[in-house]
Amino acid sequence: MGTSSVVKEGYVHSLAMDFLSVAQQAAIAAYPWIGKGNKNDADHAGTEAMRNRMNLIKMSGRVVIGEGEMDEAPMLYINEELGTGEGPLVDIAVDPVEGTTFLSKGQENSITVLAVSERGSLLHAPDMYMKKLAVGPKAKGHINIQASLTENMISVAKALGKDLSELTVMIQDRPRHDHLIKQVFEVGARVRLFPDGDVTAAIATAIDELGIDILVGTGGAPEGVIAATALKCLGGDFQGQLAPQNQEEFNRCIKMGIQNPEQIFTLDEIVKSDDCFFAATGITDGMLMRGVKKKENGLMLTHSFITGKGVSERYQLVEAYHSLWK
């Protein structure tokens, strides 16, 4: 991971596995809160477990996307230093429980997720909306967030060697996206709507078996950075544009060093280093991973997804059993 980080491939692999363990422990900690109607306690449990495990890792980690500013969050706040202070200098983006409402209601698609990259290489995205456009490896270089969705669908279909009627476009089910859904219908393509959690939806574009060709829409900017990291590891493509809703959010962009809040961010501008990796563990069942299960023998079963530097294959789906030591 460059001169500021890690040179030995074996150590990078070890670091990736350490962060996989972070995601697993956060998911296990959130598990007891599934269907209990208390999303705040679920988020706190996942956050605390994630932080405790990261502080055991030999690294000098810095949170660039977390639970909020220092005065808003007791743990995993922006610029919090994590790890032992030895080893690689890294930026960390986390969402200890993506889909807290899903989890609290016992619904699908709640995950714990994190992205790690060389220090100084991740976009410090403020907590606001971001317009997003994502595709898998075969359509890399064939998207333009400034063009209409119709133009992008035509371009992506050509890159994939598909007819427009064979395209599947994933869009969050929100009134603000009605104009996008209309464009998909007008060209005869398919829509797949999802209620929340666009990190998984973005990754789906790079996993052939899931049958998703494009993710488009406006969602959280921090989640956009995490999704972009995953897609960089998977060889996909991503573009984003911040969408401040008022003058206060516009000024926040300036304060965080984004001089032009209306800038179009390419994948390499969001994640500036190739030395990055992404890990996620399912809390409840979802399209990419199964949720945490407690087995009759007392062991906890987790299902995780990991990709990036230090992972031997393009990605790995990891099933693991865990003992709960009191």
Phi and psi restraints in degrees (value plus and minus 20) as a CYANA .aco file:
   2 GLY   PHI      55.1    95.1
   2 GLY   PSI    -199.6  -159.6
   3 THR   PHI     -88.5   -48.5
   3 THR   PSI     -46.6    -6.6
   4 SER   PHI    -103.7   -63.7
   4 SER   PSI     -26.0    14.0
   5 SER   PHI    -146.3  -106.3
   5 SER   PSI    -131.8   -91.8
   6 VAL   PHI    -147.7  -107.7
   6 VAL   PSI     119.3   159.3
   7 VAL   PHI    -125.6   -85.6
   7 VAL   PSI     -61.6   -21.6
   8 LYS   PHI     -93.6   -53.6
   8 LYS   PSI     107.3   147.3
   9 GLU   PHI     -81.2   -41.2
   9 GLU   PSI     -57.7   -17.7
  10 GLY   PHI     -81.5   -41.5
  10 GLY   PSI     -57.7   -17.7
  11 TYR   PHI     -89.7   -49.7
  11 TYR   PSI     -56.9   -16.9
  12 VAL   PHI     -82.8   -42.8
  12 VAL   PSI     -62.0   -22.0
  13 HIS   PHI     -80.1   -40.1
  13 HIS   PSI     -63.6   -23.6
  14 SER   PHI     -81.3   -41.3
  14 SER   PSI     -61.5   -21.5
  15 LEU   PHI     -84.3   -44.3
  15 LEU   PSI     -62.5   -22.5
  16 ALA   PHI     -81.1   -41.1
  16 ALA   PSI     -61.4   -21.4
  17 MET   PHI     -87.8   -47.8
  17 MET   PSI     -54.7   -14.7
  18 ASP   PHI     -80.7   -40.7
  18 ASP   PSI     -63.1   -23.1
  19 PHE   PHI     -93.8   -53.8
  19 PHE   PSI     -48.2    -8.2
  20 LEU   PHI     -80.6   -40.6
  20 LEU   PSI     -62.3   -22.3
  21 SER   PHI     -82.6   -42.6
  21 SER   PSI     -55.9   -15.9
  22 VAL   PHI     -79.0   -39.0
  22 VAL   PSI     -68.8   -28.8
  23 ALA   PHI     -83.1   -43.1
  23 ALA   PSI     -62.3   -22.3
  24 GLN   PHI     -81.7   -41.7
  24 GLN   PSI     -65.3   -25.3
  25 GLN   PHI     -87.2   -47.2
  25 GLN   PSI     -55.9   -15.9
  26 ALA   PHI     -85.8   -45.8
  26 ALA   PSI     -60.8   -20.8
  27 ALA   PHI     -85.2   -45.2
  27 ALA   PSI     -62.6   -22.6
  28 ILE   PHI     -83.2   -43.2
  28 ILE   PSI     -59.2   -19.2
  29 ALA   PHI     -86.1   -46.1
  29 ALA   PSI     -53.8   -13.8
  30 ALA   PHI    -100.5   -60.5
  30 ALA   PSI     -40.3    -0.3
  31 TYR   PHI     -71.8   -31.8
  31 TYR   PSI     -65.4   -25.4
  32 PRO   PHI     -81.5   -41.5
  32 PRO   PSI     -35.9     4.1
  33 TRP   PHI    -114.9   -74.9
  33 TRP   PSI     -18.1    21.9
  34 ILE   PHI     -82.5   -42.5
  34 ILE   PSI     106.0   146.0
  35 GLY   PHI      52.8    92.8
  35 GLY   PSI      -6.5    33.5
  36 LYS   PHI    -116.2   -76.2
  36 LYS   PSI     -22.1    17.9
  37 GLY   PHI      57.0    97.0
  37 GLY   PSI      -9.7    30.3
  38 ASN   PHI    -145.9  -105.9
  38 ASN   PSI      68.5   108.5
  39 LYS   PHI     -92.0   -52.0
  39 LYS   PSI     -47.5    -7.5
  40 ASN   PHI     -88.4   -48.4
  40 ASN   PSI     -63.0   -23.0
  41 ASP   PHI     -87.8   -47.8
  41 ASP   PSI     -54.8   -14.8
  42 ALA   PHI     -83.1   -43.1
  42 ALA   PSI     -65.6   -25.6
  43 ASP   PHI     -84.4   -44.4
  43 ASP   PSI     -60.5   -20.5
  44 HIS   PHI     -82.9   -42.9
  44 HIS   PSI     -62.0   -22.0
  45 ALA   PHI     -83.8   -43.8
  45 ALA   PSI     -64.7   -24.7
  46 GLY   PHI     -85.4   -45.4
  46 GLY   PSI     -60.5   -20.5
  47 THR   PHI     -85.0   -45.0
  47 THR   PSI     -65.4   -25.4
  48 GLU   PHI     -84.1   -44.1
  48 GLU   PSI     -63.6   -23.6
  49 ALA   PHI     -84.6   -44.6
  49 ALA   PSI     -61.1   -21.1
  50 MET   PHI     -83.2   -43.2
  50 MET   PSI     -65.5   -25.5
  51 ARG   PHI     -85.1   -45.1
  51 ARG   PSI     -65.8   -25.8
  52 ASN   PHI     -80.1   -40.1
  52 ASN   PSI     -62.4   -22.4
  53 ARG   PHI     -89.8   -49.8
  53 ARG   PSI     -58.9   -18.9
  54 MET   PHI     -86.5   -46.5
  54 MET   PSI     -50.9   -10.9
  55 ASN   PHI     -90.5   -50.5
  55 ASN   PSI     -29.2    10.8
  56 LEU   PHI    -111.7   -71.7
  56 LEU   PSI     -29.6    10.4
  57 ILE   PHI    -102.0   -62.0
  57 ILE   PSI     118.2   158.2
  58 LYS   PHI     -94.9   -54.9
  58 LYS   PSI      71.8   111.8
  59 MET   PHI    -185.1  -145.1
  59 MET   PSI     145.2   185.2
  60 SER   PHI    -132.1   -92.1
  60 SER   PSI      70.8   110.8
  61 GLY   PHI    -117.4   -77.4
  61 GLY   PSI     127.7   167.7
  62 ARG   PHI    -153.2  -113.2
  62 ARG   PSI     108.6   148.6
  63 VAL   PHI     -96.7   -56.7
  63 VAL   PSI     100.8   140.8
  64 VAL   PHI    -126.2   -86.2
  64 VAL   PSI     -43.7    -3.7
  65 ILE   PHI    -157.3  -117.3
  65 ILE   PSI      99.6   139.6
  66 GLY   PHI    -169.5  -129.5
  66 GLY   PSI    -157.5  -117.5
  67 GLU   PHI    -108.9   -68.9
  67 GLU   PSI     -19.3    20.7
  68 GLY   PHI     116.1   156.1
  68 GLY   PSI    -194.8  -154.8
  69 GLU   PHI     -91.3   -51.3
  69 GLU   PSI     146.8   186.8
  70 MET   PHI     -75.7   -35.7
  70 MET   PSI     -58.0   -18.0
  71 ASP   PHI    -101.3   -61.3
  71 ASP   PSI     -24.4    15.6
  72 GLU   PHI    -125.6   -85.6
  72 GLU   PSI     -40.1    -0.1
  73 ALA   PHI    -159.3  -119.3
  73 ALA   PSI     111.8   151.8
  74 PRO   PHI     -95.4   -55.4
  74 PRO   PSI     -43.3    -3.3
  75 MET   PHI    -160.0  -120.0
  75 MET   PSI     130.4   170.4
  76 LEU   PHI      35.0    75.0
  76 LEU   PSI      20.9    60.9
  77 TYR   PHI    -103.3   -63.3
  77 TYR   PSI     141.4   181.4
  78 ILE   PHI     -77.5   -37.5
  78 ILE   PSI     111.3   151.3
  79 ASN   PHI      55.5    95.5
  79 ASN   PSI     -12.3    27.7
  80 GLU   PHI     -86.1   -46.1
  80 GLU   PSI     117.3   157.3
  81 GLU   PHI    -111.7   -71.7
  81 GLU   PSI     113.0   153.0
  82 LEU   PHI    -150.0  -110.0
  82 LEU   PSI     139.8   179.8
  83 GLY   PHI      78.3   118.3
  83 GLY   PSI    -197.4  -157.4
  84 THR   PHI    -100.7   -60.7
  84 THR   PSI     -33.2     6.8
  85 GLY   PHI      72.1   112.1
  85 GLY   PSI     -25.1    14.9
  86 GLU   PHI    -126.6   -86.6
  86 GLU   PSI     140.7   180.7
  87 GLY   PHI      67.5   107.5
  87 GLY   PSI    -178.9  -138.9
  88 PRO   PHI     -87.6   -47.6
  88 PRO   PSI     129.6   169.6
  89 LEU   PHI    -110.7   -70.7
  89 LEU   PSI      98.1   138.1
  90 VAL   PHI    -155.2  -115.2
  90 VAL   PSI     132.2   172.2
  91 ASP   PHI    -114.6   -74.6
  91 ASP   PSI     122.4   162.4
  92 ILE   PHI    -148.8  -108.8
  92 ILE   PSI     111.2   151.2
  93 ALA   PHI    -138.2   -98.2
  93 ALA   PSI     107.6   147.6
  94 VAL   PHI    -153.0  -113.0
  94 VAL   PSI     131.7   171.7
  95 ASP   PHI    -160.2  -120.2
  95 ASP   PSI      73.1   113.1
  96 PRO   PHI     -76.8   -36.8
  96 PRO   PSI     -54.8   -14.8
  97 VAL   PHI    -159.8  -119.8
  97 VAL   PSI      78.1   118.1
  98 GLU   PHI    -106.1   -66.1
  98 GLU   PSI     101.6   141.6
  99 GLY   PHI      73.9   113.9
  99 GLY   PSI      27.4    67.4
 100 THR   PHI     -82.5   -42.5
 100 THR   PSI     -57.0   -17.0
 101 THR   PHI     -86.3   -46.3
 101 THR   PSI     -62.7   -22.7
 102 PHE   PHI     -75.5   -35.5
 102 PHE   PSI     -68.7   -28.7
 103 LEU   PHI     -80.5   -40.5
 103 LEU   PSI     -66.8   -26.8
 104 SER   PHI     -84.3   -44.3
 104 SER   PSI     -45.1    -5.1
 105 LYS   PHI    -120.1   -80.1
 105 LYS   PSI     -16.2    23.8
 106 GLY   PHI      52.7    92.7
 106 GLY   PSI       6.2    46.2
 107 GLN   PHI    -117.9   -77.9
 107 GLN   PSI     149.7   189.7
 108 GLU   PHI     -96.2   -56.2
 108 GLU   PSI     147.1   187.1
 109 ASN   PHI      54.5    94.5
 109 ASN   PSI      11.2    51.2
 110 SER   PHI    -118.3   -78.3
 110 SER   PSI     109.3   149.3
 111 ILE   PHI    -157.7  -117.7
 111 ILE   PSI     142.6   182.6
 112 THR   PHI    -130.4   -90.4
 112 THR   PSI     118.8   158.8
 113 VAL   PHI    -166.5  -126.5
 113 VAL   PSI     126.6   166.6
 114 LEU   PHI    -173.1  -133.1
 114 LEU   PSI     134.2   174.2
 115 ALA   PHI    -152.8  -112.8
 115 ALA   PSI     122.1   162.1
 116 VAL   PHI    -153.1  -113.1
 116 VAL   PSI     117.8   157.8
 117 SER   PHI    -169.8  -129.8
 117 SER   PSI     147.4   187.4
 118 GLU   PHI     -74.5   -34.5
 118 GLU   PSI     123.7   163.7
 119 ARG   PHI     -72.9   -32.9
 119 ARG   PSI     110.5   150.5
 120 GLY   PHI      65.4   105.4
 120 GLY   PSI     -13.9    26.1
 121 SER   PHI    -124.7   -84.7
 121 SER   PSI     -29.8    10.2
 122 LEU   PHI    -119.3   -79.3
 122 LEU   PSI     118.0   158.0
 123 LEU   PHI     -82.0   -42.0
 123 LEU   PSI     109.3   149.3
 124 HIS   PHI    -103.6   -63.6
 124 HIS   PSI      64.4   104.4
 125 ALA   PHI    -104.4   -64.4
 125 ALA   PSI     108.4   148.4
 126 PRO   PHI     -89.1   -49.1
 126 PRO   PSI     139.9   179.9
 127 ASP   PHI     -98.7   -58.7
 127 ASP   PSI      67.2   107.2
 128 MET   PHI    -176.1  -136.1
 128 MET   PSI    -197.9  -157.9
 129 TYR   PHI     -92.7   -52.7
 129 TYR   PSI     130.9   170.9
 130 MET   PHI    -158.5  -118.5
 130 MET   PSI     113.4   153.4
 131 LYS   PHI     -96.5   -56.5
 131 LYS   PSI     115.9   155.9
 132 LYS   PHI    -152.5  -112.5
 132 LYS   PSI     126.7   166.7
 133 LEU   PHI    -164.2  -124.2
 133 LEU   PSI     101.4   141.4
 134 ALA   PHI    -155.8  -115.8
 134 ALA   PSI     124.3   164.3
 135 VAL   PHI    -164.4  -124.4
 135 VAL   PSI     147.3   187.3
 136 GLY   PHI    -104.9   -64.9
 136 GLY   PSI    -196.8  -156.8
 137 PRO   PHI     -77.2   -37.2
 137 PRO   PSI     -58.6   -18.6
 138 LYS   PHI     -88.2   -48.2
 138 LYS   PSI     -40.5    -0.5
 139 ALA   PHI    -128.1   -88.1
 139 ALA   PSI      -9.5    30.5
 140 LYS   PHI     -78.9   -38.9
 140 LYS   PSI     113.4   153.4
 141 GLY   PHI      64.2   104.2
 141 GLY   PSI     -14.9    25.1
 142 HIS   PHI    -138.6   -98.6
 142 HIS   PSI       4.3    44.3
 143 ILE   PHI    -144.1  -104.1
 143 ILE   PSI     134.6   174.6
 144 ASN   PHI    -170.9  -130.9
 144 ASN   PSI      86.4   126.4
 145 ILE   PHI     -86.1   -46.1
 145 ILE   PSI     -37.1     2.9
 146 GLN   PHI    -102.6   -62.6
 146 GLN   PSI     -34.9     5.1
 147 ALA   PHI    -107.4   -67.4
 147 ALA   PSI     147.8   187.8
 148 SER   PHI     -90.7   -50.7
 148 SER   PSI     140.9   180.9
 149 LEU   PHI     -81.8   -41.8
 149 LEU   PSI     -56.9   -16.9
 150 THR   PHI     -78.2   -38.2
 150 THR   PSI     -66.1   -26.1
 151 GLU   PHI     -82.9   -42.9
 151 GLU   PSI     -59.1   -19.1
 152 ASN   PHI     -88.2   -48.2
 152 ASN   PSI     -58.2   -18.2
 153 MET   PHI     -83.9   -43.9
 153 MET   PSI     -60.6   -20.6
 154 ILE   PHI     -82.6   -42.6
 154 ILE   PSI     -64.2   -24.2
 155 SER   PHI     -85.3   -45.3
 155 SER   PSI     -64.7   -24.7
 156 VAL   PHI     -88.3   -48.3
 156 VAL   PSI     -61.8   -21.8
 157 ALA   PHI     -78.6   -38.6
 157 ALA   PSI     -62.0   -22.0
 158 LYS   PHI     -83.9   -43.9
 158 LYS   PSI     -63.1   -23.1
 159 ALA   PHI     -84.2   -44.2
 159 ALA   PSI     -54.6   -14.6
 160 LEU   PHI    -107.0   -67.0
 160 LEU   PSI     -28.9    11.1
 161 GLY   PHI      49.3    89.3
 161 GLY   PSI      13.5    53.5
 162 LYS   PHI    -135.0   -95.0
 162 LYS   PSI     136.4   176.4
 163 ASP   PHI     -97.9   -57.9
 163 ASP   PSI     130.9   170.9
 164 LEU   PHI     -75.0   -35.0
 164 LEU   PSI     -54.1   -14.1
 165 SER   PHI     -87.5   -47.5
 165 SER   PSI     -34.7     5.3
 166 GLU   PHI    -114.2   -74.2
 166 GLU   PSI     -28.3    11.7
 167 LEU   PHI     -92.5   -52.5
 167 LEU   PSI     122.8   162.8
 168 THR   PHI    -141.0  -101.0
 168 THR   PSI     103.9   143.9
 169 VAL   PHI    -134.1   -94.1
 169 VAL   PSI     104.5   144.5
 170 MET   PHI    -114.5   -74.5
 170 MET   PSI     107.5   147.5
 171 ILE   PHI    -159.4  -119.4
 171 ILE   PSI     116.1   156.1
 172 GLN   PHI     -88.1   -48.1
 172 GLN   PSI     117.0   157.0
 173 ASP   PHI     -98.2   -58.2
 173 ASP   PSI      65.1   105.1
 174 ARG   PHI    -158.6  -118.6
 174 ARG   PSI     126.5   166.5
 175 PRO   PHI     -75.3   -35.3
 175 PRO   PSI     -51.0   -11.0
 176 ARG   PHI     -85.5   -45.5
 176 ARG   PSI     -33.0     7.0
 177 HIS   PHI    -125.5   -85.5
 177 HIS   PSI     -12.1    27.9
 178 ASP   PHI     -77.9   -37.9
 178 ASP   PSI     -56.7   -16.7
 179 HIS   PHI     -88.0   -48.0
 179 HIS   PSI     -49.9    -9.9
 180 LEU   PHI     -93.3   -53.3
 180 LEU   PSI     -63.7   -23.7
 181 ILE   PHI     -80.6   -40.6
 181 ILE   PSI     -60.0   -20.0
 182 LYS   PHI     -81.0   -41.0
 182 LYS   PSI     -62.5   -22.5
 183 GLN   PHI     -83.4   -43.4
 183 GLN   PSI     -57.4   -17.4
 184 VAL   PHI     -83.2   -43.2
 184 VAL   PSI     -66.5   -26.5
 185 PHE   PHI     -83.1   -43.1
 185 PHE   PSI     -58.4   -18.4
 186 GLU   PHI     -83.9   -43.9
 186 GLU   PSI     -51.5   -11.5
 187 VAL   PHI    -113.1   -73.1
 187 VAL   PSI     -21.8    18.2
 188 GLY   PHI      65.3   105.3
 188 GLY   PSI      -7.5    32.5
 189 ALA   PHI    -103.2   -63.2
 189 ALA   PSI     154.4   194.4
 190 ARG   PHI    -120.1   -80.1
 190 ARG   PSI     124.4   164.4
 191 VAL   PHI    -126.1   -86.1
 191 VAL   PSI     118.9   158.9
 192 ARG   PHI    -142.4  -102.4
 192 ARG   PSI      89.1   129.1
 193 LEU   PHI    -107.0   -67.0
 193 LEU   PSI     126.4   166.4
 194 PHE   PHI    -155.2  -115.2
 194 PHE   PSI     129.3   169.3
 195 PRO   PHI     -97.5   -57.5
 195 PRO   PSI     -55.5   -15.5
 196 ASP   PHI    -188.4  -148.4
 196 ASP   PSI     146.4   186.4
 197 GLY   PHI      63.1   103.1
 197 GLY   PSI      52.5    92.5
 198 ASP   PHI    -106.5   -66.5
 198 ASP   PSI     -20.1    19.9
 199 VAL   PHI     -85.6   -45.6
 199 VAL   PSI     -69.7   -29.7
 200 THR   PHI     -81.2   -41.2
 200 THR   PSI     -60.1   -20.1
 201 ALA   PHI     -82.8   -42.8
 201 ALA   PSI     -58.6   -18.6
 202 ALA   PHI     -87.5   -47.5
 202 ALA   PSI     -64.6   -24.6
 203 ILE   PHI     -80.8   -40.8
 203 ILE   PSI     -55.5   -15.5
 204 ALA   PHI     -76.5   -36.5
 204 ALA   PSI     -48.5    -8.5
 205 THR   PHI     -85.7   -45.7
 205 THR   PSI     -40.8    -0.8
 206 ALA   PHI    -122.5   -82.5
 206 ALA   PSI     -17.2    22.8
 207 ILE   PHI    -133.2   -93.2
 207 ILE   PSI      85.3   125.3
 208 ASP   PHI     -73.1   -33.1
 208 ASP   PSI     -60.4   -20.4
 209 GLU   PHI     -84.0   -44.0
 209 GLU   PSI     -39.8     0.2
 210 LEU   PHI    -106.9   -66.9
 210 LEU   PSI     -34.9     5.1
 211 GLY   PHI      49.2    89.2
 211 GLY   PSI       7.7    47.7
 212 ILE   PHI    -127.4   -87.4
 212 ILE   PSI     109.1   149.1
 213 ASP   PHI    -120.4   -80.4
 213 ASP   PSI     -54.9   -14.9
 214 ILE   PHI    -162.2  -122.2
 214 ILE   PSI     120.2   160.2
 215 LEU   PHI    -131.9   -91.9
 215 LEU   PSI     112.8   152.8
 216 VAL   PHI    -164.3  -124.3
 216 VAL   PSI     127.2   167.2
 217 GLY   PHI     125.6   165.6
 217 GLY   PSI    -197.1  -157.1
 218 THR   PHI    -134.8   -94.8
 218 THR   PSI     104.5   144.5
 219 GLY   PHI    -168.1  -128.1
 219 GLY   PSI    -185.9  -145.9
 220 GLY   PHI     -85.6   -45.6
 220 GLY   PSI     114.8   154.8
 221 ALA   PHI     -85.9   -45.9
 221 ALA   PSI     -61.4   -21.4
 222 PRO   PHI     -78.0   -38.0
 222 PRO   PSI     -61.8   -21.8
 223 GLU   PHI     -84.9   -44.9
 223 GLU   PSI     -50.0   -10.0
 224 GLY   PHI     -82.3   -42.3
 224 GLY   PSI     -60.3   -20.3
 225 VAL   PHI     -87.4   -47.4
 225 VAL   PSI     -61.3   -21.3
 226 ILE   PHI     -84.1   -44.1
 226 ILE   PSI     -64.9   -24.9
 227 ALA   PHI     -84.0   -44.0
 227 ALA   PSI     -60.4   -20.4
 228 ALA   PHI     -82.4   -42.4
 228 ALA   PSI     -58.5   -18.5
 229 THR   PHI     -82.0   -42.0
 229 THR   PSI     -64.7   -24.7
 230 ALA   PHI     -80.7   -40.7
 230 ALA   PSI     -64.8   -24.8
 231 LEU   PHI     -87.8   -47.8
 231 LEU   PSI     -53.1   -13.1
 232 LYS   PHI     -83.9   -43.9
 232 LYS   PSI     -62.1   -22.1
 233 CYS   PHI     -84.2   -44.2
 233 CYS   PSI     -53.5   -13.5
 234 LEU   PHI    -108.8   -68.8
 234 LEU   PSI     -25.1    14.9
 235 GLY   PHI      65.1   105.1
 235 GLY   PSI      -7.5    32.5
 236 GLY   PHI    -105.3   -65.3
 236 GLY   PSI    -182.7  -142.7
 237 ASP   PHI    -159.2  -119.2
 237 ASP   PSI     132.7   172.7
 238 PHE   PHI    -174.1  -134.1
 238 PHE   PSI     118.1   158.1
 239 GLN   PHI    -151.4  -111.4
 239 GLN   PSI     126.2   166.2
 240 GLY   PHI    -161.6  -121.6
 240 GLY   PSI     134.5   174.5
 241 GLN   PHI    -163.7  -123.7
 241 GLN   PSI     101.7   141.7
 242 LEU   PHI     -81.7   -41.7
 242 LEU   PSI     127.3   167.3
 243 ALA   PHI    -151.0  -111.0
 243 ALA   PSI      50.1    90.1
 244 PRO   PHI     -80.0   -40.0
 244 PRO   PSI     116.7   156.7
 245 GLN   PHI    -113.1   -73.1
 245 GLN   PSI     -31.3     8.7
 246 ASN   PHI    -178.7  -138.7
 246 ASN   PSI     158.1   198.1
 247 GLN   PHI     -85.2   -45.2
 247 GLN   PSI     -54.6   -14.6
 248 GLU   PHI     -81.9   -41.9
 248 GLU   PSI     -63.8   -23.8
 249 GLU   PHI     -89.3   -49.3
 249 GLU   PSI     -56.6   -16.6
 250 PHE   PHI     -79.5   -39.5
 250 PHE   PSI     -66.0   -26.0
 251 ASN   PHI     -86.2   -46.2
 251 ASN   PSI     -51.8   -11.8
 252 ARG   PHI     -84.8   -44.8
 252 ARG   PSI     -57.2   -17.2
 253 CYS   PHI     -79.4   -39.4
 253 CYS   PSI     -67.3   -27.3
 254 ILE   PHI     -79.7   -39.7
 254 ILE   PSI     -64.3   -24.3
 255 LYS   PHI     -81.9   -41.9
 255 LYS   PSI     -52.8   -12.8
 256 MET   PHI    -108.5   -68.5
 256 MET   PSI     -10.5    29.5
 257 GLY   PHI      72.8   112.8
 257 GLY   PSI     -11.5    28.5
 258 ILE   PHI    -116.1   -76.1
 258 ILE   PSI      75.4   115.4
 259 GLN   PHI     -87.3   -47.3
 259 GLN   PSI     -50.8   -10.8
 260 ASN   PHI    -139.5   -99.5
 260 ASN   PSI      73.5   113.5
 261 PRO   PHI     -80.6   -40.6
 261 PRO   PSI     -36.8     3.2
 262 GLU   PHI    -115.5   -75.5
 262 GLU   PSI     -10.5    29.5
 263 GLN   PHI     -80.1   -40.1
 263 GLN   PSI     122.9   162.9
 264 ILE   PHI    -105.8   -65.8
 264 ILE   PSI     103.1   143.1
 265 PHE   PHI    -121.1   -81.1
 265 PHE   PSI     102.2   142.2
 266 THR   PHI    -101.8   -61.8
 266 THR   PSI     151.3   191.3
 267 LEU   PHI     -78.2   -38.2
 267 LEU   PSI     -63.6   -23.6
 268 ASP   PHI     -93.5   -53.5
 268 ASP   PSI     -34.1     5.9
 269 GLU   PHI    -108.8   -68.8
 269 GLU   PSI     -44.2    -4.2
 270 ILE   PHI    -102.6   -62.6
 270 ILE   PSI     -60.8   -20.8
 271 VAL   PHI    -145.8  -105.8
 271 VAL   PSI      80.9   120.9
 272 LYS   PHI    -102.1   -62.1
 272 LYS   PSI     -30.2     9.8
 273 SER   PHI    -138.8   -98.8
 273 SER   PSI     128.5   168.5
 274 ASP   PHI    -103.5   -63.5
 274 ASP   PSI     -30.8     9.2
 275 ASP   PHI    -107.0   -67.0
 275 ASP   PSI      57.0    97.0
 276 CYS   PHI    -166.1  -126.1
 276 CYS   PSI     140.0   180.0
 277 PHE   PHI    -171.8  -131.8
 277 PHE   PSI     145.8   185.8
 278 PHE   PHI    -156.8  -116.8
 278 PHE   PSI     119.0   159.0
 279 ALA   PHI    -160.1  -120.1
 279 ALA   PSI     124.7   164.7
 280 ALA   PHI    -167.6  -127.6
 280 ALA   PSI     129.2   169.2
 281 THR   PHI    -151.2  -111.2
 281 THR   PSI     115.5   155.5
 282 GLY   PHI     -91.1   -51.1
 282 GLY   PSI     117.0   157.0
 283 ILE   PHI    -118.3   -78.3
 283 ILE   PSI     -70.3   -30.3
 284 THR   PHI    -133.3   -93.3
 284 THR   PSI     143.6   183.6
 285 ASP   PHI     -79.6   -39.6
 285 ASP   PSI     124.9   164.9
 286 GLY   PHI    -171.3  -131.3
 286 GLY   PSI    -194.3  -154.3
 287 MET   PHI     -91.7   -51.7
 287 MET   PSI     -42.7    -2.7
 288 LEU   PHI    -124.5   -84.5
 288 LEU   PSI     -56.3   -16.3
 289 MET   PHI    -159.1  -119.1
 289 MET   PSI     133.1   173.1
 290 ARG   PHI    -103.8   -63.8
 290 ARG   PSI     139.5   179.5
 291 GLY   PHI    -103.7   -63.7
 291 GLY   PSI     154.8   194.8
 292 VAL   PHI     -86.8   -46.8
 292 VAL   PSI     118.1   158.1
 293 LYS   PHI    -149.7  -109.7
 293 LYS   PSI     119.3   159.3
 294 LYS   PHI    -118.1   -78.1
 294 LYS   PSI     102.1   142.1
 295 LYS   PHI    -108.6   -68.6
 295 LYS   PSI     143.8   183.8
 296 GLU   PHI     -82.3   -42.3
 296 GLU   PSI     -47.6    -7.6
 297 ASN   PHI    -103.1   -63.1
 297 ASN   PSI     -15.3    24.7
 298 GLY   PHI      71.9   111.9
 298 GLY   PSI     -30.6     9.4
 299 LEU   PHI     -95.5   -55.5
 299 LEU   PSI     131.1   171.1
 300 MET   PHI    -121.7   -81.7
 300 MET   PSI     110.3   150.3
 301 LEU   PHI    -123.5   -83.5
 301 LEU   PSI     106.1   146.1
 302 THR   PHI    -139.7   -99.7
 302 THR   PSI     135.5   175.5
 303 HIS   PHI    -149.6  -109.6
 303 HIS   PSI     101.7   141.7
 304 SER   PHI    -148.5  -108.5
 304 SER   PSI     144.4   184.4
 305 PHE   PHI    -149.4  -109.4
 305 PHE   PSI     110.0   150.0
 306 ILE   PHI    -159.6  -119.6
 306 ILE   PSI     121.4   161.4
 307 THR   PHI    -171.8  -131.8
 307 THR   PSI     134.3   174.3
 308 GLY   PHI      99.8   139.8
 308 GLY   PSI    -183.8  -143.8
 309 LYS   PHI     -77.6   -37.6
 309 LYS   PSI     109.7   149.7
 310 GLY   PHI      73.1   113.1
 310 GLY   PSI     -24.6    15.4
 311 VAL   PHI    -124.5   -84.5
 311 VAL   PSI     101.9   141.9
 312 SER   PHI     -85.3   -45.3
 312 SER   PSI     -58.1   -18.1
 313 GLU   PHI    -115.0   -75.0
 313 GLU   PSI     156.2   196.2
 314 ARG   PHI     -78.8   -38.8
 314 ARG   PSI     -60.8   -20.8
 315 TYR   PHI    -176.6  -136.6
 315 TYR   PSI     142.2   182.2
 316 GLN   PHI    -148.8  -108.8
 316 GLN   PSI     118.9   158.9
 317 LEU   PHI    -122.3   -82.3
 317 LEU   PSI     100.3   140.3
 318 VAL   PHI    -135.9   -95.9
 318 VAL   PSI     100.4   140.4
 319 GLU   PHI    -121.7   -81.7
 319 GLU   PSI     109.3   149.3
 320 ALA   PHI    -161.5  -121.5
 320 ALA   PSI     128.6   168.6
 321 TYR   PHI    -128.3   -88.3
 321 TYR   PSI     119.7   159.7
 322 HIS   PHI    -150.0  -110.0
 322 HIS   PSI     116.9   156.9
 323 SER   PHI    -107.7   -67.7
 323 SER   PSI     125.1   165.1
 324 LEU   PHI    -123.4   -83.4
 324 LEU   PSI      82.9   122.9
 325 TRP   PHI    -106.5   -66.5
 325 TRP   PSI     107.9   147.9
